[in-house]
Amino acid sequence: MGMCYFFRVLFLVTIVFGGGCASWNPLGRDTQGPMPRPPRPMPVSSAPFAWGISTSSYQYENPDVLPQESHYFTTDWDAFVKGGRAPAKGKALYSWTEFDKDLAALKKIGVSHYRFSLSWARIEPQPGKFNEEAIEGYVAMARKLKEAGIEPVVCLWHFTFPGWLYDPKKPKQSNWLHPEVRRRWLAYLEKVLPRLAPYTNYFAPQNEPNGQITTAYLAGQWPPAMLLAFGTYRKAIDASAGMFRDAALLIKKVKPTAKVLSVEALPCWERSPLDPGGLFYNTMTHGNIDHLDRIWDVCDIVGINYYYSQKASPISFLAERYRRGSNYSMMGWRINPEGLYKEIRRVGDRYGKPMMITENGIATDDDPKRELYMQNHIAAVGRAIQAGYDVRGYFSWSLADNYEWHYGYNAFFGLSHMDPATHSRILKPSALSFRKIIRSIKTVGMVPKLPVETGFIGTQTNKTP
């Protein structure tokens, strides 16, 4: 979800480099180039549709470790918080010490799959020093999920790096670009993959590396907070793609039957008359494909994280914070189920791979709005399947209202909320609605075309640009 922070600085780019510069492309690659792919229609899986929920370690887990303890760890994001660049996380949802609360909620909702991530920093708090108890903790999560009849989907990296890979004074040698990152990444993978393989059939090497890199190296909003560093952006994309490919190779080596899953941030960008040179549209389209173009061939499934559509223009981006009403989330993101349908078609046509919707959700304190958002986006998935696209699953973001990076705890994406006294997850009506959908739709061919309620979701009644 880091892509949203990029918009605010692109207005500066337009001023500096000028509108009407149709051929200028700061990211330097063709956004419309053909991809080698098998001809459509693609084979559609006959396996049961995967109904899931996605979460992340940093956003859910309490650290459960003190500075004086041997396994104390920090992340680059913790340094960012300490520097006053983002809200504090605190204990989050206590998901490290009280994972059974998450598991109980998942069982009540009735999902078939659950995507969670490992904290690299927790597992390797110092370079070369691994916390075996932390590894066993994640193995136990996967094992408990399997025992409950829920398929684990393990994400190996979700936005944060160990603190020892981050130096705010050396942004070009931090995180993706640290001189030791690839060697340490391989060592980390070699530690965790054999331990998780007996319980895991799906591995996602990275979560939204395209959004994280865009936000970190162009928008200056996430560590290492570089602004408009296009050359460094390209290097980070190359580095992350290389590390993804390393992970895909090791996953197949450890467990040849495992599925390698990409997870990319893919908003639906639309051309705007206020962007006559195509600067915004080309740049945002690059954000969608630059990483995926480099790794799609080693993926068994291409994951789509979709939340909103957006006009690619400076006015549209700057207006985001002021948007209110039935067609927008509490973050000002435009609700458009049709955009998900379009992204499925674009990804399917470009890469010719099976797909999953690995994140979809809305930040709102209006739970009936969340229910209708979910129903209409699932209906869009159904339309794509009926059109011949091989979509094998839908994952909601997220299980509970959680820490949302720069938004802190002020963006309510959860199907539940945490009881502050017991830490139990209190299911919202939208969670029960999701349960009803899961129980009634068992295979991809049964996904219905649900009606869109006029004036609430998916319409264009609000004229905000």
Secondary structure as the mmCIF struct_conf table of DSSP 4:
data_model
#
loop_
_struct_conf.conf_type_id
_struct_conf.id
_struct_conf.beg_label_comp_id
_struct_conf.beg_label_asym_id
_struct_conf.beg_label_seq_id
_struct_conf.end_label_comp_id
_struct_conf.end_label_asym_id
_struct_conf.end_label_seq_id
HELX_RH_3T_P HELX_RH_3T_P1 GLY A 2 PHE A 6
HELX_RH_AL_P HELX_RH_AL_P1 PHE A 7 PHE A 17
TURN_TY1_P TURN_TY1_P1 GLY A 19 GLY A 20
TURN_TY1_P TURN_TY1_P2 ALA A 22 SER A 23
TURN_TY1_P TURN_TY1_P3 PRO A 26 LEU A 27
BEND BEND1 ARG A 29 ARG A 29
TURN_TY1_P TURN_TY1_P4 THR A 31 GLN A 32
HELX_LH_PP_P HELX_LH_PP_P1 PRO A 38 PRO A 39
BEND BEND2 ARG A 40 PRO A 41
HELX_LH_PP_P HELX_LH_PP_P2 MET A 42 SER A 45
BEND BEND3 ALA A 47 ALA A 47
HELX_LH_PP_P HELX_LH_PP_P3 PRO A 48 PHE A 49
STRN STRN1 ALA A 50 SER A 54
HELX_RH_AL_P HELX_RH_AL_P2 SER A 57 TYR A 60
TURN_TY1_P TURN_TY1_P5 PRO A 67 GLN A 68
BEND BEND4 GLU A 69 GLU A 69
TURN_TY1_P TURN_TY1_P6 SER A 70 HIS A 71
STRN STRN2 THR A 75 THR A 75
HELX_RH_AL_P HELX_RH_AL_P3 ASP A 76 LYS A 82
TURN_TY1_P TURN_TY1_P7 GLY A 83 GLY A 84
BEND BEND5 ARG A 85 ALA A 86
TURN_TY1_P TURN_TY1_P8 GLY A 90 LEU A 93
TURN_TY1_P TURN_TY1_P9 SER A 95 THR A 97
HELX_RH_AL_P HELX_RH_AL_P4 PHE A 99 ILE A 109
TURN_TY1_P TURN_TY1_P10 GLY A 110 GLY A 110
BEND BEND6 SER A 112 SER A 112
STRN STRN3 HIS A 113 SER A 117
HELX_RH_AL_P HELX_RH_AL_P5 TRP A 120 ILE A 123
BEND BEND7 PRO A 125 PRO A 125
STRN STRN4 GLN A 126 GLN A 126
TURN_TY1_P TURN_TY1_P11 PRO A 127 GLY A 128
STRN STRN5 LYS A 129 LYS A 129
HELX_RH_AL_P HELX_RH_AL_P6 GLU A 132 GLU A 147
TURN_TY1_P TURN_TY1_P12 ALA A 148 GLY A 149
STRN STRN6 GLU A 151 CYS A 155
BEND BEND8 LEU A 156 LEU A 156
BEND BEND9 PHE A 159 PHE A 159
STRN STRN7 PRO A 162 PRO A 162
HELX_RH_3T_P HELX_RH_3T_P2 GLY A 163 LEU A 165
TURN_TY1_P TURN_TY1_P13 PRO A 168 LYS A 169
HELX_RH_3T_P HELX_RH_3T_P3 PRO A 171 GLN A 173
BEND BEND10 SER A 174 SER A 174
HELX_RH_3T_P HELX_RH_3T_P4 ASN A 175 LEU A 177
TURN_TY1_P TURN_TY1_P14 PRO A 179 GLU A 180
HELX_RH_AL_P HELX_RH_AL_P7 VAL A 181 LEU A 196
HELX_RH_3T_P HELX_RH_3T_P5 ALA A 197 TYR A 199
BEND BEND11 ASN A 201 ASN A 201
STRN STRN8 TYR A 202 ALA A 204
BEND BEND12 PRO A 205 PRO A 205
BEND BEND13 ASN A 207 ASN A 207
HELX_RH_AL_P HELX_RH_AL_P8 PRO A 209 TYR A 217
TURN_TY1_P TURN_TY1_P15 LEU A 218 LEU A 218
STRN STRN9 ALA A 219 ALA A 219
BEND BEND14 TRP A 222 TRP A 222
TURN_TY1_P TURN_TY1_P16 PRO A 223 PRO A 224
STRN STRN10 LEU A 227 LEU A 227
BEND BEND15 LEU A 228 LEU A 228
HELX_RH_AL_P HELX_RH_AL_P9 PHE A 230 VAL A 254
TURN_TY1_P TURN_TY1_P17 PRO A 256 THR A 257
HELX_LH_PP_P HELX_LH_PP_P4 ALA A 258 ALA A 258
STRN STRN11 LYS A 259 ALA A 265
STRN STRN12 CYS A 268 GLU A 270
TURN_TY1_P TURN_TY1_P18 PRO A 273 LEU A 274
TURN_TY1_P TURN_TY1_P19 PRO A 276 GLY A 277
HELX_RH_AL_P HELX_RH_AL_P10 LEU A 279 ILE A 289
TURN_TY1_P TURN_TY1_P20 ASP A 290 HIS A 291
HELX_RH_AL_P HELX_RH_AL_P11 LEU A 292 ILE A 295
HELX_RH_3T_P HELX_RH_3T_P6 TRP A 296 VAL A 298
BEND BEND16 ASP A 300 ASP A 300
STRN STRN13 ILE A 301 ASN A 305
STRN STRN14 SER A 309 LYS A 311
BEND BEND17 SER A 313 SER A 313
HELX_RH_AL_P HELX_RH_AL_P12 PRO A 314 LEU A 318
TURN_TY1_P TURN_TY1_P21 ALA A 319 ALA A 319
HELX_RH_3T_P HELX_RH_3T_P7 GLU A 320 TYR A 322
BEND BEND18 GLY A 325 GLY A 325
TURN_TY1_P TURN_TY1_P22 SER A 326 ASN A 327
STRN STRN15 TYR A 328 TYR A 328
TURN_TY1_P TURN_TY1_P23 MET A 330 MET A 331
HELX_LH_PP_P HELX_LH_PP_P5 TRP A 333 TRP A 333
STRN STRN16 ARG A 334 ARG A 334
HELX_LH_PP_P HELX_LH_PP_P6 ILE A 335 ILE A 335
HELX_RH_AL_P HELX_RH_AL_P13 PRO A 337 TYR A 351
STRN STRN17 MET A 355 GLU A 359
BEND BEND19 ASP A 365 ASP A 365
HELX_RH_AL_P HELX_RH_AL_P14 ASP A 367 GLN A 386
TURN_TY1_P TURN_TY1_P24 ALA A 387 GLY A 388
STRN STRN18 VAL A 391 SER A 396
BEND BEND20 TRP A 397 TRP A 397
BEND BEND21 LEU A 399 ALA A 400
HELX_RH_3T_P HELX_RH_3T_P8 TRP A 405 TYR A 407
TURN_TY1_P TURN_TY1_P25 GLY A 408 TYR A 409
BEND BEND22 LEU A 415 LEU A 415
STRN STRN19 SER A 416 MET A 418
TURN_TY1_P TURN_TY1_P26 PRO A 420 THR A 422
STRN STRN20 ARG A 425 LEU A 427
HELX_RH_AL_P HELX_RH_AL_P15 PRO A 429 SER A 440
BEND BEND23 THR A 443 THR A 443
HELX_RH_3T_P HELX_RH_3T_P9 VAL A 444 MET A 446
HELX_LH_PP_P HELX_LH_PP_P7 LEU A 450 GLU A 453
TURN_TY1_P TURN_TY1_P27 THR A 454 PHE A 456
BEND BEND24 ILE A 457 GLY A 458
#
